[in-house]
Amino acid sequence: MGRQLTVLDIMTIQKWEHCIVQWMEAYCSGLEAKAAQIEVKKISSHRFTSHRRAPETVA
């Protein structure tokens, strides 16, 4: 079991954990499967922009 865990990157594990937490929150709020899928996709597809990035019109 130890060898398999060394193959995985810690960032991969953290990304999966974040994804699972989103699904658990959607199900705990009482959503059905299809509604939970839509909610998780809406959250995960939200794009955040950096506050340090200049807009294309200025650059």
C-alpha distance matrix in Angstrom:
0.0 3.8 5.6 5.6 6.7 9.1 10.6 11.8 15.0 15.9 19.0 17.4 15.5 18.9 20.9 18.9 19.4 23.0 23.5 22.1 24.4 27.3 26.7 26.4 29.6 31.4 30.6 31.5 34.8 35.7 35.5 35.0 32.6 35.0 36.3 32.8 32.0 35.3 34.7 31.2 32.6 35.6 33.5 31.1 34.0 36.1 36.8 37.3 39.6 39.7 42.6 43.2 43.6 47.3 48.4 49.3 53.0 53.1 51.2
3.8 0.0 3.8 5.5 5.3 6.5 9.1 10.6 13.3 14.0 17.5 16.6 14.9 18.0 20.4 19.1 19.4 22.9 23.8 22.8 24.8 27.8 27.7 27.5 30.4 32.4 32.0 32.7 35.9 37.1 36.9 36.8 34.4 36.7 37.7 34.1 33.3 36.3 35.5 31.9 33.3 36.0 33.7 31.2 34.1 35.9 36.3 36.4 38.5 38.2 41.0 41.3 42.0 45.7 47.1 48.1 51.7 51.6 49.6
5.6 3.8 0.0 3.8 5.4 5.3 6.7 9.3 12.3 14.0 17.2 16.0 15.2 18.6 20.5 19.4 20.4 23.7 24.3 23.8 26.1 28.7 28.7 28.9 31.8 33.6 33.4 34.4 37.4 38.6 38.0 37.7 35.0 37.0 38.3 34.8 33.6 36.5 36.0 32.3 33.2 36.1 34.0 31.2 33.7 35.7 35.9 36.2 38.0 37.8 40.8 40.9 41.3 44.9 46.2 46.9 50.7 50.6 48.4
5.6 5.5 3.8 0.0 3.8 5.5 5.4 7.0 10.6 12.5 15.2 13.4 12.5 16.2 17.6 16.2 17.5 20.8 21.1 20.5 23.1 25.6 25.3 25.8 28.8 30.3 30.1 31.3 34.3 35.4 34.6 34.2 31.4 33.3 34.7 31.3 29.9 32.9 32.5 28.8 29.7 32.7 30.8 28.0 30.5 32.7 33.0 33.6 35.7 35.8 38.9 39.2 39.4 42.9 44.0 44.7 48.4 48.6 46.5
6.7 5.3 5.4 3.8 0.0 3.8 5.4 5.5 8.4 9.3 12.5 11.3 9.9 13.3 15.3 14.2 15.0 18.3 19.1 18.6 20.8 23.5 23.6 23.8 26.6 28.5 28.5 29.4 32.3 33.7 33.2 33.2 30.6 32.6 33.5 30.0 28.9 31.7 30.9 27.2 28.3 31.1 28.8 26.2 28.9 30.7 31.0 31.3 33.4 33.3 36.2 36.6 37.1 40.7 41.9 42.9 46.6 46.6 44.6
9.1 6.5 5.3 5.5 3.8 0.0 3.8 5.5 7.5 9.1 12.4 11.9 11.4 14.5 16.5 16.2 17.2 20.1 21.2 21.2 23.2 25.7 26.3 26.7 29.2 31.1 31.5 32.4 35.1 36.7 36.1 36.2 33.5 35.3 36.1 32.6 31.3 33.9 33.1 29.3 30.2 32.8 30.4 27.5 30.0 31.7 31.6 31.6 33.3 32.8 35.8 35.8 36.3 39.9 41.3 42.2 45.9 45.7 43.5
10.6 9.1 6.7 5.4 5.4 3.8 0.0 3.8 6.6 9.5 11.9 10.6 11.1 14.4 15.6 15.2 17.0 19.7 20.3 20.7 23.0 25.1 25.5 26.4 29.0 30.5 30.9 32.3 34.9 36.3 35.3 35.1 32.2 33.6 34.7 31.4 29.7 32.3 31.8 28.0 28.4 31.2 29.2 26.0 28.2 30.2 30.0 30.4 32.0 31.9 35.0 35.0 35.1 38.6 39.8 40.4 44.2 44.2 41.9
11.8 10.6 9.3 7.0 5.5 5.5 3.8 0.0 3.8 6.4 8.5 6.9 7.3 10.7 11.8 11.5 13.3 15.9 16.6 17.1 19.4 21.4 22.0 23.0 25.4 26.9 27.5 28.8 31.3 32.8 31.8 31.9 29.1 30.5 31.4 27.9 26.4 28.8 28.2 24.4 25.0 27.6 25.5 22.4 24.8 26.7 26.6 27.0 28.8 28.8 32.0 32.2 32.4 35.9 37.1 37.8 41.5 41.6 39.6
15.0 13.3 12.3 10.6 8.4 7.5 6.6 3.8 0.0 3.8 5.4 5.4 6.7 8.9 10.2 11.2 12.8 14.7 15.9 17.1 18.9 20.7 21.9 23.0 24.9 26.6 27.7 28.9 31.0 32.9 31.9 32.3 29.7 30.8 31.3 27.9 26.3 28.4 27.5 23.7 24.1 26.4 24.0 21.0 23.2 24.7 24.3 24.3 25.9 25.6 28.6 28.7 29.0 32.6 33.9 34.8 38.5 38.4 36.4
15.9 14.0 14.0 12.5 9.3 9.1 9.5 6.4 3.8 0.0 3.8 5.4 5.2 6.3 8.8 10.1 10.6 12.4 14.4 15.4 16.6 18.7 20.3 21.0 22.7 24.7 25.9 26.6 28.8 31.0 30.3 31.1 28.8 30.1 30.2 26.6 25.6 27.6 26.2 22.5 23.4 25.3 22.5 19.9 22.5 23.5 23.3 22.9 24.7 24.2 27.0 27.4 28.1 31.8 33.3 34.6 38.1 37.9 36.1
19.0 17.5 17.2 15.2 12.5 12.4 11.9 8.5 5.4 3.8 0.0 3.8 5.4 5.0 6.2 8.7 9.8 10.5 12.4 14.3 15.3 16.8 18.7 19.9 21.2 23.0 24.7 25.6 27.3 29.6 28.6 29.5 27.2 28.1 28.0 24.6 23.3 24.9 23.6 19.9 20.4 22.2 19.5 16.7 19.0 20.0 19.6 19.3 21.0 20.8 23.7 24.2 24.7 28.3 29.6 30.9 34.5 34.4 32.6
17.4 16.6 16.0 13.4 11.3 11.9 10.6 6.9 5.4 5.4 3.8 0.0 3.8 5.4 5.2 6.3 8.6 10.0 10.8 12.4 14.4 15.7 17.0 18.5 20.3 21.6 23.0 24.4 26.3 28.1 26.9 27.3 24.7 25.7 26.1 22.7 21.1 23.1 22.2 18.4 18.8 21.2 18.8 15.8 18.1 19.8 19.8 20.3 22.4 22.7 25.9 26.5 26.6 30.2 31.1 32.1 35.7 35.9 34.2
15.5 14.9 15.2 12.5 9.9 11.4 11.1 7.3 6.7 5.2 5.4 3.8 0.0 3.8 5.5 5.2 6.2 8.7 10.0 10.6 12.3 14.5 15.6 16.4 18.4 20.2 21.2 22.2 24.4 26.4 25.5 26.1 23.8 25.3 25.5 21.9 20.9 23.2 21.9 18.2 19.4 21.7 19.1 16.6 19.5 21.0 21.5 21.8 24.2 24.5 27.5 28.4 28.9 32.5 33.4 34.7 38.2 38.4 36.9
18.9 18.0 18.6 16.2 13.3 14.5 14.4 10.7 8.9 6.3 5.0 5.4 3.8 0.0 3.8 5.5 5.0 6.2 8.7 9.8 10.5 12.5 14.5 15.2 16.5 18.6 20.1 20.8 22.7 25.0 24.3 25.4 23.4 24.7 24.4 20.8 20.1 21.9 20.2 16.6 18.0 19.7 16.8 14.5 17.6 18.5 19.0 18.9 21.3 21.5 24.3 25.4 26.1 29.8 30.8 32.4 35.8 35.9 34.6
20.9 20.4 20.5 17.6 15.3 16.5 15.6 11.8 10.2 8.8 6.2 5.2 5.5 3.8 0.0 3.8 5.4 5.1 6.3 8.7 10.0 10.9 12.7 14.4 15.6 17.0 18.8 20.1 21.6 23.7 22.5 23.4 21.1 22.0 21.9 18.4 17.2 18.9 17.5 13.8 14.6 16.6 14.0 11.3 14.2 15.5 16.1 16.6 19.2 19.9 23.0 24.3 24.5 28.0 28.7 30.0 33.4 33.8 32.6
18.9 19.1 19.4 16.2 14.2 16.2 15.2 11.5 11.2 10.1 8.7 6.3 5.2 5.5 3.8 0.0 3.8 5.4 5.1 6.1 8.6 10.0 10.7 12.3 14.3 15.5 16.7 18.2 20.2 21.9 20.7 21.2 18.8 20.1 20.3 16.8 15.6 18.0 16.9 13.2 14.4 17.0 14.7 12.3 15.4 17.3 18.5 19.4 22.3 23.4 26.4 27.9 28.0 31.4 31.8 33.1 36.5 37.1 35.9
19.4 19.4 20.4 17.5 15.0 17.2 17.0 13.3 12.8 10.6 9.8 8.6 6.2 5.0 5.4 3.8 0.0 3.8 5.4 5.1 6.2 8.7 10.0 10.4 12.3 14.3 15.4 16.1 18.3 20.4 19.9 20.9 19.0 20.7 20.5 16.7 16.4 18.7 17.0 13.5 15.6 17.6 14.8 13.2 16.8 18.0 19.4 19.9 22.9 23.7 26.4 28.1 28.7 32.2 32.8 34.4 37.6 38.1 37.2
23.0 22.9 23.7 20.8 18.3 20.1 19.7 15.9 14.7 12.4 10.5 10.0 8.7 6.2 5.1 5.4 3.8 0.0 3.8 5.5 5.2 6.4 8.9 10.0 10.7 12.6 14.6 15.3 16.8 19.2 18.4 19.9 18.2 19.4 18.7 15.1 14.8 16.4 14.3 10.9 13.0 14.5 11.4 10.0 13.6 14.4 15.9 16.3 19.5 20.5 23.1 25.2 25.7 29.1 29.5 31.3 34.4 34.9 34.2
23.5 23.8 24.3 21.1 19.1 21.2 20.3 16.6 15.9 14.4 12.4 10.8 10.0 8.7 6.3 5.1 5.4 3.8 0.0 3.8 5.5 5.2 6.5 8.8 10.1 10.9 12.7 14.4 15.8 17.6 16.3 17.1 15.1 16.1 15.8 12.3 11.5 13.5 12.0 8.3 10.2 12.4 10.1 8.4 12.0 13.7 15.7 16.9 20.3 21.9 24.7 26.8 26.8 30.0 30.0 31.5 34.6 35.5 34.8
22.1 22.8 23.8 20.5 18.6 21.2 20.7 17.1 17.1 15.4 14.3 12.4 10.6 9.8 8.7 6.1 5.1 5.5 3.8 0.0 3.8 5.4 5.1 6.1 8.6 9.9 10.6 12.1 14.3 15.8 15.0 15.8 13.9 15.8 15.7 11.9 11.9 14.6 13.0 9.8 12.4 14.7 12.6 11.7 15.3 16.9 19.2 20.3 23.8 25.3 28.0 30.2 30.4 33.6 33.6 35.2 38.2 39.1 38.5
24.4 24.8 26.1 23.1 20.8 23.2 23.0 19.4 18.9 16.6 15.3 14.4 12.3 10.5 10.0 8.6 6.2 5.2 5.5 3.8 0.0 3.8 5.4 5.0 6.1 8.6 9.9 10.3 12.2 14.6 14.4 16.0 15.0 16.9 15.8 12.1 13.0 15.0 12.5 9.9 13.1 14.5 11.8 11.7 15.5 16.3 18.7 19.3 22.8 24.2 26.5 28.9 29.5 32.7 32.9 34.8 37.6 38.3 38.0
27.3 27.8 28.7 25.6 23.5 25.7 25.1 21.4 20.7 18.7 16.8 15.7 14.5 12.5 10.9 10.0 8.7 6.4 5.2 5.4 3.8 0.0 3.8 5.5 5.2 6.3 8.8 9.9 10.8 13.1 12.1 13.9 12.9 14.1 12.7 9.1 9.9 11.4 8.8 6.2 9.6 10.7 8.3 8.7 12.4 13.2 16.0 17.1 20.8 22.7 25.0 27.6 27.9 30.9 30.6 32.4 35.2 36.1 36.0
26.7 27.7 28.7 25.3 23.6 26.3 25.5 22.0 21.9 20.3 18.7 17.0 15.6 14.5 12.7 10.7 10.0 8.9 6.5 5.1 5.4 3.8 0.0 3.8 5.5 5.1 6.3 8.5 10.0 11.3 10.0 11.0 9.6 11.5 10.8 7.0 7.9 10.5 8.7 6.5 9.8 11.8 10.4 10.8 14.1 15.6 18.7 20.2 23.9 26.0 28.5 31.1 31.1 34.0 33.5 35.1 37.8 39.1 38.9
26.4 27.5 28.9 25.8 23.8 26.7 26.4 23.0 23.0 21.0 19.9 18.5 16.4 15.2 14.4 12.3 10.4 10.0 8.8 6.1 5.0 5.5 3.8 0.0 3.8 5.4 5.2 6.0 8.5 10.1 10.2 11.7 11.2 13.8 12.8 9.2 11.1 13.5 11.4 9.8 13.4 14.9 13.2 13.9 17.4 18.4 21.4 22.5 26.2 28.0 30.2 32.9 33.3 36.3 36.1 37.9 40.6 41.6 41.5
29.6 30.4 31.8 28.8 26.6 29.2 29.0 25.4 24.9 22.7 21.2 20.3 18.4 16.5 15.6 14.3 12.3 10.7 10.1 8.6 6.1 5.2 5.5 3.8 0.0 3.8 5.5 5.1 6.2 8.9 9.3 11.9 12.2 14.1 12.2 8.9 11.4 12.9 9.9 9.1 12.9 13.4 11.5 13.2 16.5 16.8 20.0 20.8 24.5 26.4 28.2 31.2 31.7 34.6 34.3 36.3 38.7 39.7 39.9
31.4 32.4 33.6 30.3 28.5 31.1 30.5 26.9 26.6 24.7 23.0 21.6 20.2 18.6 17.0 15.5 14.3 12.6 10.9 9.9 8.6 6.3 5.1 5.4 3.8 0.0 3.8 5.6 5.4 7.0 6.0 8.5 9.0 10.5 8.4 5.2 8.3 9.6 7.0 7.2 10.8 11.4 10.5 12.4 15.3 16.0 19.5 21.0 24.7 27.0 29.0 32.0 32.1 34.8 34.0 35.9 38.2 39.5 39.8
30.6 32.0 33.4 30.1 28.5 31.5 30.9 27.5 27.7 25.9 24.7 23.0 21.2 20.1 18.8 16.7 15.4 14.6 12.7 10.6 9.9 8.8 6.3 5.2 5.5 3.8 0.0 3.8 5.4 5.4 5.3 6.9 7.7 10.5 9.2 6.4 9.6 11.7 10.0 10.1 13.6 14.7 14.1 15.7 18.5 19.6 23.1 24.6 28.4 30.6 32.7 35.6 35.8 38.5 37.8 39.5 41.9 43.2 43.5
31.5 32.7 34.4 31.3 29.4 32.4 32.3 28.8 28.9 26.6 25.6 24.4 22.2 20.8 20.1 18.2 16.1 15.3 14.4 12.1 10.3 9.9 8.5 6.0 5.1 5.6 3.8 0.0 3.8 5.3 7.4 9.9 11.4 14.0 12.2 9.7 13.1 14.8 12.4 12.6 16.3 16.9 15.7 17.6 20.7 21.2 24.5 25.6 29.3 31.3 32.9 36.0 36.5 39.3 38.8 40.9 43.1 44.2 44.6
34.8 35.9 37.4 34.3 32.3 35.1 34.9 31.3 31.0 28.8 27.3 26.3 24.4 22.7 21.6 20.2 18.3 16.8 15.8 14.3 12.2 10.8 10.0 8.5 6.2 5.4 5.4 3.8 0.0 3.8 5.9 9.4 11.6 13.4 10.7 9.1 12.7 13.4 10.8 12.1 15.6 15.4 14.6 17.2 19.8 19.9 23.4 24.5 28.2 30.3 31.8 35.1 35.5 38.0 37.3 39.4 41.4 42.6 43.3
35.7 37.1 38.6 35.4 33.7 36.7 36.3 32.8 32.9 31.0 29.6 28.1 26.4 25.0 23.7 21.9 20.4 19.2 17.6 15.8 14.6 13.1 11.3 10.1 8.9 7.0 5.4 5.3 3.8 0.0 3.8 6.6 9.6 11.7 9.5 8.7 12.4 13.4 11.7 13.4 16.6 16.7 16.7 19.1 21.4 22.0 25.7 27.1 30.9 33.3 34.9 38.2 38.3 40.7 39.8 41.6 43.7 45.1 45.8
35.5 36.9 38.0 34.6 33.2 36.1 35.3 31.8 31.9 30.3 28.6 26.9 25.5 24.3 22.5 20.7 19.9 18.4 16.3 15.0 14.4 12.1 10.0 10.2 9.3 6.0 5.3 7.4 5.9 3.8 0.0 3.8 6.6 8.0 5.7 5.4 9.1 9.9 8.9 10.8 13.5 13.9 14.5 16.7 18.7 19.7 23.5 25.3 29.1 31.7 33.6 36.8 36.6 38.9 37.7 39.3 41.4 43.1 43.6
35.0 36.8 37.7 34.2 33.2 36.2 35.1 31.9 32.3 31.1 29.5 27.3 26.1 25.4 23.4 21.2 20.9 19.9 17.1 15.8 16.0 13.9 11.0 11.7 11.9 8.5 6.9 9.9 9.4 6.6 3.8 0.0 3.8 5.8 5.4 5.9 8.5 10.1 10.4 12.0 14.1 15.3 16.4 18.0 19.8 21.4 25.1 27.3 31.0 33.8 36.0 39.0 38.5 40.8 39.5 40.8 43.0 44.9 45.2
32.6 34.4 35.0 31.4 30.6 33.5 32.2 29.1 29.7 28.8 27.2 24.7 23.8 23.4 21.1 18.8 19.0 18.2 15.1 13.9 15.0 12.9 9.6 11.2 12.2 9.0 7.7 11.4 11.6 9.6 6.6 3.8 0.0 3.8 5.6 5.1 6.1 8.8 9.9 10.5 12.2 14.2 15.4 16.3 18.0 20.2 23.7 26.2 29.9 32.7 35.1 37.9 37.3 39.7 38.4 39.4 41.8 43.7 43.8
35.0 36.7 37.0 33.3 32.6 35.3 33.6 30.5 30.8 30.1 28.1 25.7 25.3 24.7 22.0 20.1 20.7 19.4 16.1 15.8 16.9 14.1 11.5 13.8 14.1 10.5 10.5 14.0 13.4 11.7 8.0 5.8 3.8 0.0 3.8 5.4 5.1 6.4 8.7 10.0 10.7 12.4 14.5 15.4 16.4 18.6 22.1 25.0 28.5 31.6 34.0 36.8 35.9 38.0 36.3 37.2 39.5 41.6 41.8
36.3 37.7 38.3 34.7 33.5 36.1 34.7 31.4 31.3 30.2 28.0 26.1 25.5 24.4 21.9 20.3 20.5 18.7 15.8 15.7 15.8 12.7 10.8 12.8 12.2 8.4 9.2 12.2 10.7 9.5 5.7 5.4 5.6 3.8 0.0 3.8 5.4 5.1 6.2 8.7 9.9 10.5 12.4 14.3 15.3 16.9 20.6 23.1 26.7 29.8 31.9 34.9 34.2 36.2 34.7 35.8 37.9 39.9 40.4
32.8 34.1 34.8 31.3 30.0 32.6 31.4 27.9 27.9 26.6 24.6 22.7 21.9 20.8 18.4 16.8 16.7 15.1 12.3 11.9 12.1 9.1 7.0 9.2 8.9 5.2 6.4 9.7 9.1 8.7 5.4 5.9 5.1 5.4 3.8 0.0 3.8 5.4 5.0 6.1 8.5 9.7 10.6 12.1 14.0 15.7 19.3 21.6 25.3 28.1 30.3 33.3 32.8 35.1 33.9 35.2 37.6 39.3 39.6
32.0 33.3 33.6 29.9 28.9 31.3 29.7 26.4 26.3 25.6 23.3 21.1 20.9 20.1 17.2 15.6 16.4 14.8 11.5 11.9 13.0 9.9 7.9 11.1 11.4 8.3 9.6 13.1 12.7 12.4 9.1 8.5 6.1 5.1 5.4 3.8 0.0 3.8 5.5 5.3 6.1 8.5 10.0 10.5 11.9 14.3 17.7 20.5 24.0 26.9 29.6 32.2 31.4 33.7 32.4 33.3 35.8 37.7 37.7
35.3 36.3 36.5 32.9 31.7 33.9 32.3 28.8 28.4 27.6 24.9 23.1 23.2 21.9 18.9 18.0 18.7 16.4 13.5 14.6 15.0 11.4 10.5 13.5 12.9 9.6 11.7 14.8 13.4 13.4 9.9 10.1 8.8 6.4 5.1 5.4 3.8 0.0 3.8 5.6 5.2 6.1 8.7 10.0 10.4 12.4 15.9 18.8 22.3 25.5 27.9 30.7 29.7 31.7 30.1 31.0 33.3 35.3 35.6
34.7 35.5 36.0 32.5 30.9 33.1 31.8 28.2 27.5 26.2 23.6 22.2 21.9 20.2 17.5 16.9 17.0 14.3 12.0 13.0 12.5 8.8 8.7 11.4 9.9 7.0 10.0 12.4 10.8 11.7 8.9 10.4 9.9 8.7 6.2 5.0 5.5 3.8 0.0 3.8 5.5 5.1 6.3 8.7 10.0 11.1 14.8 17.1 20.7 23.7 25.8 28.8 28.2 30.4 29.1 30.5 32.7 34.5 34.9
31.2 31.9 32.3 28.8 27.2 29.3 28.0 24.4 23.7 22.5 19.9 18.4 18.2 16.6 13.8 13.2 13.5 10.9 8.3 9.8 9.9 6.2 6.5 9.8 9.1 7.2 10.1 12.6 12.1 13.4 10.8 12.0 10.5 10.0 8.7 6.1 5.3 5.6 3.8 0.0 3.8 5.4 5.2 6.0 8.4 10.1 13.6 15.8 19.5 22.2 24.7 27.5 26.9 29.4 28.5 29.8 32.4 33.9 33.9
32.6 33.3 33.2 29.7 28.3 30.2 28.4 25.0 24.1 23.4 20.4 18.8 19.4 18.0 14.6 14.4 15.6 13.0 10.2 12.4 13.1 9.6 9.8 13.4 12.9 10.8 13.6 16.3 15.6 16.6 13.5 14.1 12.2 10.7 9.9 8.5 6.1 5.2 5.5 3.8 0.0 3.8 5.4 5.1 5.8 8.5 11.7 14.6 18.1 21.1 23.9 26.4 25.4 27.6 26.3 27.3 29.9 31.7 31.7
35.6 36.0 36.1 32.7 31.1 32.8 31.2 27.6 26.4 25.3 22.2 21.2 21.7 19.7 16.6 17.0 17.6 14.5 12.4 14.7 14.5 10.7 11.8 14.9 13.4 11.4 14.7 16.9 15.4 16.7 13.9 15.3 14.2 12.4 10.5 9.7 8.5 6.1 5.1 5.4 3.8 0.0 3.8 5.7 5.4 6.4 10.1 12.8 16.3 19.5 21.8 24.7 23.7 25.8 24.3 25.6 27.8 29.7 30.0
33.5 33.7 34.0 30.8 28.8 30.4 29.2 25.5 24.0 22.5 19.5 18.8 19.1 16.8 14.0 14.7 14.8 11.4 10.1 12.6 11.8 8.3 10.4 13.2 11.5 10.5 14.1 15.7 14.6 16.7 14.5 16.4 15.4 14.5 12.4 10.6 10.0 8.7 6.3 5.2 5.4 3.8 0.0 3.8 5.6 5.5 9.1 11.0 14.7 17.5 19.8 22.7 22.2 24.6 23.7 25.4 27.8 29.2 29.4
31.1 31.2 31.2 28.0 26.2 27.5 26.0 22.4 21.0 19.9 16.7 15.8 16.6 14.5 11.3 12.3 13.2 10.0 8.4 11.7 11.7 8.7 10.8 13.9 13.2 12.4 15.7 17.6 17.2 19.1 16.7 18.0 16.3 15.4 14.3 12.1 10.5 10.0 8.7 6.0 5.1 5.7 3.8 0.0 3.8 5.5 8.1 10.4 14.0 16.6 19.5 21.9 21.2 23.9 23.1 24.4 27.2 28.6 28.3
34.0 34.1 33.7 30.5 28.9 30.0 28.2 24.8 23.2 22.5 19.0 18.1 19.5 17.6 14.2 15.4 16.8 13.6 12.0 15.3 15.5 12.4 14.1 17.4 16.5 15.3 18.5 20.7 19.8 21.4 18.7 19.8 18.0 16.4 15.3 14.0 11.9 10.4 10.0 8.4 5.8 5.4 5.6 3.8 0.0 3.8 6.1 9.4 12.6 15.8 18.7 21.0 19.7 21.9 20.7 21.7 24.4 26.1 25.9
36.1 35.9 35.7 32.7 30.7 31.7 30.2 26.7 24.7 23.5 20.0 19.8 21.0 18.5 15.5 17.3 18.0 14.4 13.7 16.9 16.3 13.2 15.6 18.4 16.8 16.0 19.6 21.2 19.9 22.0 19.7 21.4 20.2 18.6 16.9 15.7 14.3 12.4 11.1 10.1 8.5 6.4 5.5 5.5 3.8 0.0 3.8 6.5 9.9 13.1 15.6 18.3 17.3 19.5 18.3 19.9 22.3 23.8 24.0
36.8 36.3 35.9 33.0 31.0 31.6 30.0 26.6 24.3 23.3 19.6 19.8 21.5 19.0 16.1 18.5 19.4 15.9 15.7 19.2 18.7 16.0 18.7 21.4 20.0 19.5 23.1 24.5 23.4 25.7 23.5 25.1 23.7 22.1 20.6 19.3 17.7 15.9 14.8 13.6 11.7 10.1 9.1 8.1 6.1 3.8 0.0 3.8 6.5 9.9 12.7 15.0 13.7 16.0 15.0 16.5 19.2 20.5 20.4
37.3 36.4 36.2 33.6 31.3 31.6 30.4 27.0 24.3 22.9 19.3 20.3 21.8 18.9 16.6 19.4 19.9 16.3 16.9 20.3 19.3 17.1 20.2 22.5 20.8 21.0 24.6 25.6 24.5 27.1 25.3 27.3 26.2 25.0 23.1 21.6 20.5 18.8 17.1 15.8 14.6 12.8 11.0 10.4 9.4 6.5 3.8 0.0 3.8 6.7 9.3 11.9 11.3 13.9 13.6 15.8 18.4 19.1 19.1
39.6 38.5 38.0 35.7 33.4 33.3 32.0 28.8 25.9 24.7 21.0 22.4 24.2 21.3 19.2 22.3 22.9 19.5 20.3 23.8 22.8 20.8 23.9 26.2 24.5 24.7 28.4 29.3 28.2 30.9 29.1 31.0 29.9 28.5 26.7 25.3 24.0 22.3 20.7 19.5 18.1 16.3 14.7 14.0 12.6 9.9 6.5 3.8 0.0 3.7 6.4 8.6 7.5 10.1 10.1 12.6 15.2 15.5 15.5
39.7 38.2 37.8 35.8 33.3 32.8 31.9 28.8 25.6 24.2 20.8 22.7 24.5 21.5 19.9 23.4 23.7 20.5 21.9 25.3 24.2 22.7 26.0 28.0 26.4 27.0 30.6 31.3 30.3 33.3 31.7 33.8 32.7 31.6 29.8 28.1 26.9 25.5 23.7 22.2 21.1 19.5 17.5 16.6 15.8 13.1 9.9 6.7 3.7 0.0 3.8 5.3 5.5 8.8 10.3 13.1 15.7 15.0 14.7
42.6 41.0 40.8 38.9 36.2 35.8 35.0 32.0 28.6 27.0 23.7 25.9 27.5 24.3 23.0 26.4 26.4 23.1 24.7 28.0 26.5 25.0 28.5 30.2 28.2 29.0 32.7 32.9 31.8 34.9 33.6 36.0 35.1 34.0 31.9 30.3 29.6 27.9 25.8 24.7 23.9 21.8 19.8 19.5 18.7 15.6 12.7 9.3 6.4 3.8 0.0 3.8 5.7 8.2 10.1 13.5 15.4 14.1 14.5
43.2 41.3 40.9 39.2 36.6 35.8 35.0 32.2 28.7 27.4 24.2 26.5 28.4 25.4 24.3 27.9 28.1 25.2 26.8 30.2 28.9 27.6 31.1 32.9 31.2 32.0 35.6 36.0 35.1 38.2 36.8 39.0 37.9 36.8 34.9 33.3 32.2 30.7 28.8 27.5 26.4 24.7 22.7 21.9 21.0 18.3 15.0 11.9 8.6 5.3 3.8 0.0 3.8 6.5 9.6 12.6 14.6 12.8 12.4
43.6 42.0 41.3 39.4 37.1 36.3 35.1 32.4 29.0 28.1 24.7 26.6 28.9 26.1 24.5 28.0 28.7 25.7 26.8 30.4 29.5 27.9 31.1 33.3 31.7 32.1 35.8 36.5 35.5 38.3 36.6 38.5 37.3 35.9 34.2 32.8 31.4 29.7 28.2 26.9 25.4 23.7 22.2 21.2 19.7 17.3 13.7 11.3 7.5 5.5 5.7 3.8 0.0 3.8 6.5 9.1 11.6 10.2 9.5
47.3 45.7 44.9 42.9 40.7 39.9 38.6 35.9 32.6 31.8 28.3 30.2 32.5 29.8 28.0 31.4 32.2 29.1 30.0 33.6 32.7 30.9 34.0 36.3 34.6 34.8 38.5 39.3 38.0 40.7 38.9 40.8 39.7 38.0 36.2 35.1 33.7 31.7 30.4 29.4 27.6 25.8 24.6 23.9 21.9 19.5 16.0 13.9 10.1 8.8 8.2 6.5 3.8 0.0 3.8 6.5 8.2 6.5 6.3
48.4 47.1 46.2 44.0 41.9 41.3 39.8 37.1 33.9 33.3 29.6 31.1 33.4 30.8 28.7 31.8 32.8 29.5 30.0 33.6 32.9 30.6 33.5 36.1 34.3 34.0 37.8 38.8 37.3 39.8 37.7 39.5 38.4 36.3 34.7 33.9 32.4 30.1 29.1 28.5 26.3 24.3 23.7 23.1 20.7 18.3 15.0 13.6 10.1 10.3 10.1 9.6 6.5 3.8 0.0 3.8 5.4 5.5 6.4
49.3 48.1 46.9 44.7 42.9 42.2 40.4 37.8 34.8 34.6 30.9 32.1 34.7 32.4 30.0 33.1 34.4 31.3 31.5 35.2 34.8 32.4 35.1 37.9 36.3 35.9 39.5 40.9 39.4 41.6 39.3 40.8 39.4 37.2 35.8 35.2 33.3 31.0 30.5 29.8 27.3 25.6 25.4 24.4 21.7 19.9 16.5 15.8 12.6 13.1 13.5 12.6 9.1 6.5 3.8 0.0 3.8 5.4 5.1
53.0 51.7 50.7 48.4 46.6 45.9 44.2 41.5 38.5 38.1 34.5 35.7 38.2 35.8 33.4 36.5 37.6 34.4 34.6 38.2 37.6 35.2 37.8 40.6 38.7 38.2 41.9 43.1 41.4 43.7 41.4 43.0 41.8 39.5 37.9 37.6 35.8 33.3 32.7 32.4 29.9 27.8 27.8 27.2 24.4 22.3 19.2 18.4 15.2 15.7 15.4 14.6 11.6 8.2 5.4 3.8 0.0 3.8 5.7
53.1 51.6 50.6 48.6 46.6 45.7 44.2 41.6 38.4 37.9 34.4 35.9 38.4 35.9 33.8 37.1 38.1 34.9 35.5 39.1 38.3 36.1 39.1 41.6 39.7 39.5 43.2 44.2 42.6 45.1 43.1 44.9 43.7 41.6 39.9 39.3 37.7 35.3 34.5 33.9 31.7 29.7 29.2 28.6 26.1 23.8 20.5 19.1 15.5 15.0 14.1 12.8 10.2 6.5 5.5 5.4 3.8 0.0 3.8
51.2 49.6 48.4 46.5 44.6 43.5 41.9 39.6 36.4 36.1 32.6 34.2 36.9 34.6 32.6 35.9 37.2 34.2 34.8 38.5 38.0 36.0 38.9 41.5 39.9 39.8 43.5 44.6 43.3 45.8 43.6 45.2 43.8 41.8 40.4 39.6 37.7 35.6 34.9 33.9 31.7 30.0 29.4 28.3 25.9 24.0 20.4 19.1 15.5 14.7 14.5 12.4 9.5 6.3 6.4 5.1 5.7 3.8 0.0
